[in-house]
Amino acid sequence: MIRIHIFLVFLLLPLTMRSQEDICIGKKYSLYSTVLQEERNYWIHLPDNYEGDTAQRYQVIYLLDGDSFFHSVVGISQTFTTVKGKHLPPSIIVGVLNVDRTRDLTPTASAAGRDGKITPGSLPQGGGSESFSRFLTEELRGVIDSSYRTNGQNMLIGHSYSGLFTLNTFLRHTELFDTYLAIDPSLWWDQGKLSQEAASLIEGKDFAGKSLYIGVASKKRTDRVDIHLNKVNHLLQEILPQAENLRFFSKSFPEENHGTVAIPGIYDGIKQLFGK
């Protein structure tokens, strides 16, 4: 009797565990960059109705650190494009994967640490953001715009070094994107140089049509000295309120640290930037 029952269980398994369609949120691609002289990987998520509504065109979200946050941002976008109120229009999401974050995402070469001090013997690193920006906006964007139905609206999302890159792009090359979302940007870099230069970079510039969100992890650290919060607060309180015609939002997250703030920051940023 027992053998018969076991036989029936195995006989029924194909009926109860029959495979359906796979769950797929995106596809992986690569592109050789002549600017960076290397192969670069990126992931693409298309809106659910992309194939069904061939007349619709879409904004593009360029997500830096795509290998860390692609799945989460796809989920957040699904929420905000389907719930009542529809905070976010359906968007193409491009997750850009990392190779060397320090090289690609920092605007200047620096040997200074998070405390603003330079340890004897330390060598300058980084400073390649201009080259990475060219890859992002000239090479990768060219492929995206020629391959998909884009509408000319582009958003940039970054956290930490990527947030620094996002802010640097906003201040120096404002025209490259329409919407900027920077989470806990590493403004300590190079002894806070970008924060110090920000006032002169926004002077006389009209930010009409541009939107910026900055989320900050404000939970105090006890393990090290860090000039990060001072530089961020200077930018938020003294500099950005002077930016002419800028749609600007910010939020402090006192319960989050630098490592945990990315997802709640991106969620809140999209909600504020695209809220009705």
C-alpha positions as CSV (number, residue, x, y, z in Angstrom):
1,M,0.0,0.0,0.0
2,I,2.8,2.4,0.9
3,R,4.6,1.7,-2.4
4,I,1.3,2.5,-4.3
5,H,1.0,5.8,-2.5
6,I,4.6,6.8,-3.3
7,F,4.0,5.8,-6.9
8,L,0.9,8.0,-7.1
9,V,2.7,11.0,-5.6
10,F,5.5,10.8,-8.3
11,L,2.8,10.3,-11.0
12,L,1.0,13.5,-9.9
13,L,4.1,15.7,-9.6
14,P,4.1,16.7,-13.3
15,L,0.5,17.8,-12.9
16,T,1.0,19.9,-9.8
17,M,4.4,21.4,-10.7
18,R,3.8,22.2,-14.3
19,S,6.0,25.1,-15.5
20,Q,4.4,28.3,-16.5
21,E,6.0,31.4,-18.2
22,D,9.2,32.6,-16.6
23,I,9.2,35.8,-14.5
24,C,11.5,38.2,-16.4
25,I,12.1,41.8,-15.4
26,G,14.8,42.7,-17.9
27,K,17.5,41.7,-20.3
28,K,21.3,41.9,-20.2
29,Y,23.4,43.6,-22.8
30,S,26.9,44.9,-23.4
31,L,28.5,47.7,-25.4
32,Y,32.1,48.3,-26.2
33,S,33.0,51.9,-25.2
34,T,35.5,53.6,-27.4
35,V,35.7,56.4,-24.8
36,L,36.5,54.1,-21.9
37,Q,38.3,51.5,-24.0
38,E,36.5,48.6,-22.4
39,E,33.3,46.5,-22.6
40,R,30.5,47.8,-20.4
41,N,27.4,45.9,-19.3
42,Y,23.9,47.2,-18.8
43,W,20.5,45.8,-18.1
44,I,17.2,46.9,-19.6
45,H,13.6,46.9,-18.2
46,L,10.8,47.8,-20.6
47,P,7.3,48.9,-19.4
48,D,4.7,46.1,-19.2
49,N,2.7,47.3,-22.2
50,Y,5.8,48.3,-24.4
51,E,5.0,45.6,-27.0
52,G,1.3,46.1,-26.9
53,D,1.1,49.9,-27.4
54,T,3.5,50.7,-30.2
55,A,2.5,54.3,-30.4
56,Q,3.7,55.1,-26.9
57,R,7.1,56.7,-26.2
58,Y,8.8,56.6,-22.9
59,Q,11.2,58.5,-20.6
60,V,14.4,56.7,-19.8
61,I,15.7,56.2,-16.2
62,Y,19.5,55.8,-16.1
63,L,20.2,53.9,-12.9
64,L,23.9,54.0,-11.8
65,D,25.0,51.0,-9.7
66,G,22.5,49.0,-11.6
67,D,24.0,45.7,-10.4
68,S,23.0,46.7,-6.9
69,F,19.6,48.4,-7.3
70,F,18.1,47.3,-10.7
71,H,15.6,44.8,-9.1
72,S,14.5,47.2,-6.5
73,V,14.0,50.2,-8.8
74,V,12.0,48.0,-11.2
75,G,9.8,47.1,-8.3
76,I,9.4,50.7,-7.2
77,S,8.5,51.8,-10.8
78,Q,5.9,49.0,-11.0
79,T,4.3,50.3,-7.8
80,F,4.3,53.9,-8.9
81,T,3.0,53.3,-12.4
82,T,0.1,51.0,-11.3
83,V,-1.3,52.4,-8.1
84,K,-4.0,55.1,-8.0
85,G,-2.4,58.5,-8.6
86,K,0.3,57.1,-10.8
87,H,3.3,59.0,-9.5
88,L,5.6,57.8,-12.2
89,P,4.9,57.5,-15.9
90,P,5.9,54.1,-17.4
91,S,9.6,54.3,-18.1
92,I,12.4,52.4,-19.7
93,I,15.0,51.6,-17.0
94,V,18.7,51.2,-17.9
95,G,20.8,49.7,-15.1
96,V,24.4,50.6,-15.7
97,L,26.8,48.1,-14.1
98,N,30.1,49.0,-12.4
99,V,33.7,48.4,-13.4
100,D,35.7,50.8,-11.3
101,R,33.4,53.1,-9.3
102,T,36.2,55.3,-7.9
103,R,37.6,55.9,-11.4
104,D,34.3,56.5,-13.2
105,L,32.2,58.4,-10.7
106,T,34.5,60.9,-9.0
107,P,35.0,64.3,-10.6
108,T,38.6,64.9,-9.4
109,A,41.6,62.8,-8.4
110,S,42.1,62.9,-4.7
111,A,44.1,61.2,-1.9
112,A,41.9,62.7,0.9
113,G,39.8,60.4,3.1
114,R,36.3,60.8,4.4
115,D,37.6,62.9,7.3
116,G,39.1,65.4,4.8
117,K,42.7,64.5,5.7
118,I,45.4,63.1,3.5
119,T,47.4,60.2,5.0
120,P,51.2,60.4,4.2
121,G,52.0,58.2,1.3
122,S,48.4,58.1,0.0
123,L,48.1,58.4,-3.8
124,P,45.4,60.3,-5.7
125,Q,42.7,58.1,-7.2
126,G,39.6,58.7,-9.3
127,G,38.8,61.7,-11.4
128,G,37.3,60.0,-14.5
129,S,33.7,61.2,-14.3
130,E,34.0,63.3,-17.5
131,S,34.9,60.3,-19.6
132,F,32.2,58.2,-17.9
133,S,29.7,61.0,-18.7
134,R,30.6,60.8,-22.3
135,F,30.1,57.1,-22.4
136,L,26.8,57.4,-20.7
137,T,25.3,60.3,-22.7
138,E,27.0,59.9,-26.1
139,E,27.5,56.1,-26.5
140,L,25.0,54.3,-24.3
141,R,22.2,56.9,-24.8
142,G,22.7,56.7,-28.6
143,V,22.1,52.9,-28.4
144,I,19.1,53.3,-26.2
145,D,17.5,56.0,-28.3
146,S,18.0,54.1,-31.5
147,S,16.8,50.8,-30.1
148,Y,13.7,51.8,-28.1
149,R,10.8,54.3,-28.3
150,T,12.1,57.1,-26.1
151,N,10.6,60.5,-25.7
152,G,13.6,62.6,-25.0
153,Q,13.1,62.8,-21.2
154,N,16.0,61.4,-19.2
155,M,16.4,60.8,-15.5
156,L,19.6,60.0,-13.6
157,I,19.7,58.1,-10.3
158,G,22.8,57.5,-8.1
159,H,23.8,56.6,-4.6
160,S,27.1,57.3,-2.8
161,Y,29.8,57.8,-5.4
162,S,27.0,57.6,-8.0
163,G,25.2,60.3,-6.1
164,L,28.3,62.4,-6.3
165,F,28.4,61.8,-10.0
166,T,24.7,62.7,-10.3
167,L,25.2,66.0,-8.5
168,N,28.4,66.8,-10.4
169,T,26.5,66.2,-13.7
170,F,23.6,68.4,-12.4
171,L,25.9,71.3,-11.5
172,R,28.3,71.1,-14.5
173,H,26.3,69.6,-17.3
174,T,22.7,70.4,-16.3
175,E,21.4,70.0,-19.8
176,L,22.3,66.3,-20.0
177,F,19.3,65.1,-18.0
178,D,15.9,66.4,-17.0
179,T,15.5,64.9,-13.6
180,Y,18.3,64.1,-11.0
181,L,17.9,61.9,-8.0
182,A,21.0,61.7,-5.7
183,I,21.0,59.6,-2.5
184,D,23.6,60.3,0.1
185,P,26.1,61.7,-2.4
186,S,29.7,61.3,-1.3
187,L,30.4,65.1,-1.0
188,W,33.3,64.4,1.3
189,W,35.3,63.5,-1.8
190,D,38.4,65.6,-2.4
191,Q,37.9,67.5,0.9
192,G,34.4,68.6,-0.2
193,K,35.5,70.3,-3.3
194,L,32.2,70.0,-5.3
195,S,30.2,71.5,-2.4
196,Q,32.7,74.4,-2.2
197,E,32.4,75.0,-6.0
198,A,28.6,74.7,-6.1
199,A,27.8,78.3,-5.6
200,S,29.9,79.5,-8.5
201,L,28.5,76.6,-10.7
202,I,24.9,77.7,-10.2
203,E,25.5,81.4,-10.5
204,G,23.7,83.0,-13.4
205,K,22.2,79.6,-14.5
206,D,18.5,79.1,-15.2
207,F,17.3,75.7,-14.0
208,A,13.8,75.9,-15.6
209,G,12.5,72.5,-16.5
210,K,15.0,70.7,-14.3
211,S,14.2,68.7,-11.1
212,L,16.5,67.6,-8.3
213,Y,16.0,65.4,-5.3
214,I,18.6,64.7,-2.6
215,G,18.1,62.1,0.1
216,V,20.5,62.0,3.1
217,A,21.2,59.4,5.7
218,S,21.5,61.5,8.8
219,K,22.0,58.7,11.4
220,K,25.2,59.7,13.3
221,R,28.3,57.6,12.9
222,T,30.4,56.7,15.9
223,D,33.0,54.6,14.2
224,R,34.8,57.4,12.3
225,V,35.1,61.1,11.6
226,D,33.3,62.1,8.4
227,I,32.9,65.6,6.8
228,H,30.1,64.2,4.6
229,L,27.1,65.6,6.5
230,N,28.6,69.1,6.9
231,K,29.2,69.3,3.1
232,V,25.7,68.0,2.3
233,N,24.0,70.4,4.7
234,H,25.9,73.3,3.3
235,L,24.7,72.4,-0.2
236,L,21.1,71.9,0.9
237,Q,20.8,75.0,3.1
238,E,23.1,77.6,1.6
239,I,23.5,76.8,-2.1
240,L,20.6,75.0,-3.8
241,P,17.9,77.4,-2.5
242,Q,19.6,80.0,-4.7
243,A,19.2,78.0,-7.9
244,E,16.8,79.9,-10.2
245,N,13.6,78.1,-11.2
246,L,14.8,74.7,-9.9
247,R,12.3,72.1,-8.7
248,F,14.1,70.9,-5.6
249,F,13.2,68.3,-3.0
250,S,15.2,66.8,-0.2
251,K,14.6,64.5,2.8
252,S,16.7,63.5,5.8
253,F,16.5,59.8,7.0
254,P,17.6,59.8,10.6
255,E,17.0,56.1,11.0
256,E,19.1,55.1,8.0
257,N,22.9,54.9,7.5
258,H,24.8,55.2,4.3
259,G,24.4,51.6,3.4
260,T,20.6,51.3,4.1
261,V,19.3,54.7,2.7
262,A,19.4,53.9,-1.0
263,I,16.1,52.1,-1.4
264,P,13.9,54.3,0.9
265,G,15.6,57.3,-0.7
266,I,14.9,56.3,-4.2
267,Y,11.3,55.4,-3.3
268,D,10.7,58.8,-1.6
269,G,12.6,60.7,-4.4
270,I,10.4,59.2,-7.1
271,K,7.3,59.9,-5.1
272,Q,8.2,63.6,-4.6
273,L,9.5,64.2,-8.0
274,F,6.6,62.7,-9.8
275,G,3.8,63.2,-7.3
276,K,0.6,64.8,-8.5
